[in-house]
Amino acid sequence: MSEMPARLNVEQCRRQFPALEQVIDDLHPVFFDGPAGSQVPLRVIDAITTYFITMNANHGGVFATSRASDSLLDEAHLAVAELVGATDPGEIAFGANMTTLTLSLSRALARTWQPGDEVIVTHLDHDANVSPWVLAAQDAGAVVKRIAVNRADCTLDLAQFQSLLSPKTKLVAVGAASNATGTINAVAQITKLAHGVGALVFVDAVHYAPHRRIDVRRWDCDFLACSAYKFFGPHVGVLWGRRALMESLPVYKLRPSPSDLPGRWMTGTQSHEGIAGVLAAVEYLAELGRQVQPEVYERRAALDIAFDAIKTHEQTLAAEFLTGLQSLPQIELFGIGDLNRLEERVPTFAIRHNRVGPRDLAEYLDSRGVYVWNGNFYALPWTEFMGLEPDGVVRVGMLHYNTSAEVQRLLNDLNDV
Ligand SMILES: Cc1ncc(COP(=O)(O)O)c(C=O)c1O
């Protein structure tokens, strides 16, 4: 492998996203709304159109379009397995979104729990990785415990986590990265501790997926969910689980639907056109790696390179934003602000202005063509824990298609408020 540092050609990336070329209200918008859904490259849009024109059919037919559709779906299962660091396409289930898949998994797991069993969730997660487990625990008579957050840097309190573990712990549900503060959690360490008491580990990688290389093997987790609309694809959810568990758990399913993998987890007819788009999104990312290192073709290796390059670029943006904030004392940052700790965060920033409320600030930025979210983004467990309800925060979410010039524009706008 070459010694060349992995560098992203951001302009080449941007040219592939038609939405980034728009002029809205006479301004070139800056999309810092990515954590709620990224823009999509043309190849994803084309894949969806092509699906409809050339192979639009239901699953399992003997005729040509159904066979073509099924082989594309098979390829999508394999591509997404590679995206999450697995090898077995049967371990990947598609569904409406992460929330729906997690509710389905939680119901199946609850059927294996007894009264008095324990489940651990966190105060840093999106509610989609909390409420499904709380509801399932209620059904089974299990007890829910919560990992606290260190208020100073919005990291998980791992010492307190260890004190929650016991032989009664059946499941630990943790996010890979926070969609509010950008904190990256120590998933491998958490998994090791959880496995030490015999608990299973579910990872919500929805926010992590567009930023860093997911690796279920390195993390050694048991289940993982993510959502393609956050990683440059369409609105399709993804669930990965260890084959033995996915085969044996008592999932809620219809009688005629498949009892083998992955069909037993994929209720009803899927968005086949959406899954075609997911495959194209993974290919977009792999192609990005191939552009960075043209001698690499294999998809898995290309994805490794792509995420190295994405990380490097995103860390530059994060450093620029955090450095700029140092001259804006009116802006408060929640989360890691230390430039030496960029490895521990993705470039998602929760901020507040000392005089202007989150909604007003987001509206002001919109008037300057800078799109950010305000509120709690369903990271309600965290905003409640921090006492930030009802207004929440403003969230600035950067992705690899954002530029230093856009960061500068935001900093100028924040200064002008
Ligand atoms: C961290 C995180 N987890 C879960 C979800 C829910 O994902 P979905 O919309 O696919 O249900 C989101 C959505 O914003 C998220 O950011």
The ligand as an SDF file (V2000), in Angstrom:
LIG
                    3D

 16 16  0  0  0  0  0  0  0  0999 V2000
  -28.2060    8.4530   16.7200 C   0  0  0  0  0  0  0  0  0  0  0  0
  -29.5210    8.1490   16.0850 C   0  0  0  0  0  0  0  0  0  0  0  0
  -30.1210    6.9850   16.3710 N   0  0  0  0  0  0  0  0  0  0  0  0
  -31.2970    6.6420   15.8400 C   0  0  0  0  0  0  0  0  0  0  0  0
  -31.9490    7.4840   14.9760 C   0  0  0  0  0  0  0  0  0  0  0  0
  -33.2540    7.0410   14.3890 C   0  0  0  0  0  0  0  0  0  0  0  0
  -33.0370    6.6410   13.0790 O   0  0  0  0  0  0  0  0  0  0  0  0
  -34.2600    6.3770   12.0840 P   0  0  0  0  0  0  0  0  0  0  0  0
  -34.7390    7.7140   11.6420 O   0  0  0  0  0  0  0  0  0  0  0  0
  -33.6510    5.5680   10.9840 O   0  0  0  0  0  0  0  0  0  0  0  0
  -35.2780    5.6230   12.8270 O   0  0  0  0  0  0  0  0  0  0  0  0
  -31.3840    8.7090   14.6470 C   0  0  0  0  0  0  0  0  0  0  0  0
  -32.0800    9.6640   13.7710 C   0  0  0  0  0  0  0  0  0  0  0  0
  -31.8480   10.8430   13.7910 O   0  0  0  0  0  0  0  0  0  0  0  0
  -30.1260    9.0440   15.2110 C   0  0  0  0  0  0  0  0  0  0  0  0
  -29.5190   10.2080   14.9320 O   0  0  0  0  0  0  0  0  0  0  0  0
  1  2  1  0
  2  3  1  0
  2 15  2  0
  3  4  2  0
  4  5  1  0
  5  6  1  0
  5 12  2  0
  6  7  1  0
  7  8  1  0
  8  9  2  0
  8 10  1  0
  8 11  1  0
 12 13  1  0
 12 15  1  0
 13 14  2  0
 15 16  1  0
M  END
$$$$
